Amino acid sequence: MKPKYILVAASMACLPLHAQQEWTLKQCIDYAIEHNLTIKQQEANAEQSRVELSTAKNSRLPNLAGSASQSFSFGRSLQADNTYNTINTQNTSFSLSTSVPLFTGMQIPNNIALSKLNLQAALEDLNAAKENISIQVASAYLQVLFNEELAEVAREQVSLSKEMLAQREAFFQNGKASESELYEAKSRVAQDELSAVQADNDYRLSLLDLSQLLELSSPDGFTIASPEADVIESLGTPLPPADIYSEALLIKPTIKAAQYRLEGAQKSIRIAQSEYYPQLSLGAGLSTNYYNMSGRENSNFGSQLRDNFSQYVGLTLSVPIFNRLATRNRVRSARIQQTTLGWQLEDSKKNLYKEIQQAYYNTLSAQTQYASSRTATEAAQASFDLMKEKYLNGKANATEYNESRTAWMRAVSDQLQAKYNYLFRFKILDFYRGVPLELK
């Protein structure tokens, strides 16, 4: 392969992914979920919950601690014969100890169960964050499609205006149109070109908003894929709010997270109550030391360590008698927290049903608006076609023509807006049932 072809191929390989393909809605959502900073924070929270679960499980294991100390003593001190004498001493000691919890009033298993529920709640919080970013991306994606179609309509208007200008110029040359009509046609072309520039700018800005939502470094070369077919025609009939709600209760992350936290509140009560029970632990250890007194004969270091070596094993029972009612108040606080979380769960369910009801009626309203806008566009299109024919034949003036065209343009814009509003509302309603946000 020639060097210049190798260089071209390498350059193409270095192009960013978004410069080589059109992004579908699913790809945009997947990319946003992978790179969004809010989701990364939720992932960190979930990872922290995993660490806390590991800590709770490891609390069943024995601990092991070693220690070493060195001390020096100077001056007069009490001797074995109950007299005082000036003597310098040094002491070296080593120890190794362990402790194993045998019974903690079921505190450890309840701590483990609570940590598991907290982890599940954190994972549902993560899923909720993914849902939120998915809805934001879908809204921005449909806004791009809407602005793209508006820009196409604006460009078509420029072509139509130029066509009418060419006709006015021909009429003016033949004396069938006045100079004012010619200048009016030129003015209309300039205005439509300005509108087209503004529409293109709105389209680029919406692309920028979407690319920023995806955390792309630059919107350069970033384009999205338009649906292959009219997705409006594939939409079915919205389900009643009660049916959607019954499905949403089983899958919505916000509801599941609230349920896990309510279950965890019961474990917190059990943990607080565990302090009412005795605590039993098993302890064991090894120790030895070396003792040296100045001015006297001392055994060597190795023999003292060997001779002073000792071992111990024992059980420790701690029985709670009175701790200033601290345990009772901790149990009360845990019960209050359980009640609060129960109210929060009920509030979440009520809010979910309200959201579904609002989404349902918004969808019905958007469906009606879209049907009405289609009828209005068809009527405005027919009216404009008749007016255009009259204008070409000199049976209508420029003012009438422009008014008819403006009405048609407004109807087209209203239909596009109603179309994407209806599509978005319907997709959100399905999203409550767990249907992925996709456009095919």
ABEGO torsion letter per residue (X at the ends): XBAAAAAAAAAAAABBAAAABBBBAAAAAAAAAAABAAAAAAAAAAAAAAAAAAAAAAAABBBBBBBBBBBBBBEBBBBAAGBBBBBBBBBBBBBBBBBBBABAGGAAAAAAAAAAAAAAAAAAAAAAAAAAAAAAAAAAAAAAAAAAAAAAAAAAAAAAAAAAAAAAAAAAAAGABBAAAAAAAAAAAAAAAAAAAAAAAAAAAAAAAAAAAAGBABABGBBBBBBABBAAAABBBBBBAAAAAAAAAAABAAAAAAAAAAAAAAAAAAAAAAAABBBBBBBBBBBBBBBBBBGBBBBBAAAAAAAABBBBBBBBBBBBABAGGAAAAAAAAAAAAAAAAAAAAAAAAAAAAAAAAAAAAAAAAAAAAAAAAAAAAAAAAAAAAAAAAAAAAGABBAAAAAAAAAAAAAAAAAAAAAAAAAAAAAAAAAAAAGBBBBBX
